[in-house]
Amino acid sequence: MPEGWNWRDDAASGFEDEYDHYLKSAAAKLRGGAPEAEVVNYLAHVEIDTMGLGERQNTVVRAKAVVQAILADDLMWTSAEDVET
C-alpha cells in the first residue's frame, strides 16, 4: 500500500487478497486476549502447513514481526464507527 494509506481506506481494498483472512484471524485472536506466542504459532502453522510452504529459517521471526505490527497498529483496535472519516 502506498505511504499514508491505511487498511480502512476504500482505495486500499484492491490490496486485499485470499490470505488476508489469516491476518484478520491473528488480529482477532490478539484482540481476544490470546498470548502472543499462540498467535505466532498460528501464523507459522498457516505458512508451513496450510499454505504448504514448509518451515524456513526465518518463519517464526517473520511471524513474530507480524504479531508486533498488529499490536502496534492503533487503528486495528478500533471499530469502523470509532474512526472519523
Sequence and secondary structure as in RCSB ss.txt:
>XXXX:A:sequence
MPEGWNWRDDAASGFEDEYDHYLKSAAAKLRGGAPEAEVVNYLAHVEIDTMGLGERQNTVVRAKAVVQAILADDL
MWTSAEDVET
>XXXX:A:secstr
  TT  TTSGGGGGG  TTHHHHHHHHHHHHTT  HHHHHHHHHHIIIIIS     TTHHHHHHHHHHHHHH GG
GGS GGGS  
